[in-house]
Amino acid sequence: MNVRIEGSNHGSIYGNGPRQPDCPVNGSAVTTTGATMLNFQPAAAYMPSTQETYVFWQRKNSLQSAIGVYGQKFSLTGTRLWADSGAVFKPLDENSFASLNVITRDTNIYVYYVELLPGVNGLIKAFKTNRGGNIGWGGSILTPSSFTGPKDRMSVAMNSAGMSMLAFSDSRIDAYGIYAQNINLNGTFGPPTGIIPINTLTPSRYQLHQNYPNPFNPVTKIKFEISADVRNQKSEVKLKIYNLLGKEVATLVNEQLRPGTYEVKFDASGISSGVYYCKLSAGYPDGSGQVFSETKSMLLIK
């Protein structure tokens, strides 16, 4: 069975963007595996920022005894950009899967599915990949629900902070259970950790707020705002803590962030009482210059 992706000449079945994808009449072949492999259950998502389409599906050998997760990237014109046979994300093994879901955010793709173990039990699985097909979240497929009870249909959504919410049927106690699990943007479960987006509206300026509480012992929260510059919608952001001698004692943020308001916790359990300085700097992603820098003093009292 071949998997095809279809759309009108104007690509009207896809999301909004500067230009809509244009697949040829009767569709573009997602994979070319000949008669040796079978392909089922495709799921697709469009990435507006790059105008690319991503398709993931279930691949089985001719005996349907080995099953894997494969993916393909399409250009705006419907050209395959990964290997013609597709990129491998879960190698063929005896475990089948169902309820395949795909979401894109920025330049990353998030894939979720129910892995069916031999018998009646199942696991919830999820992975993040970039445009090059490299798996994120530590390079492994996550298991948001490792309780090996019978599982069935799953629905997935993502909020403005990049948190995935999964809802799925689970008969771990009875035949009619429904459970939910979140996955934070950094691949952790439960309450958000690390950098927490508070507001995705674009601030009018860059700003570092005074930490709260201040004085503190030993945990404090630091809020900052990232605006949009004229060259790029993202900024290379660093948030670091220094002591009175100017020695760096902690790096809280060191990554590209899009415009918005963020908050991060600083745990000073491992350092002594005293005055410390929190410095926020933001520059162009290509390293060609800095657009903002601000420092606030903090008082740690133990």
Secondary structure, 3 states (H helix, E strand, C coil): CCCEECCCCCCCCCCCCCCCCCCCCCCEECCCCCCCEEEEEEEEEEECCCCEEEEEEEEEECCCCCEEEEEEEECCCCCECCCCCCEEEEEEECCEEEEEEEEEECCEEEEEEEEECCCCCEEEEEEEEECCCCECHHHCCEEEECCCCCEEEEEEEECCCCCEEEEEEECCCCCCCEEEEEECCCCCCCCCCCCEEEECCCCCCCEECCCECCCECCEEEEEEEECCCCCCCCEEEEEEEECCCCCEEEEEEEEEECCEEEEEEEECCCCCCEEEEEEEEEECCCCCCEEEEEEEEEEECC
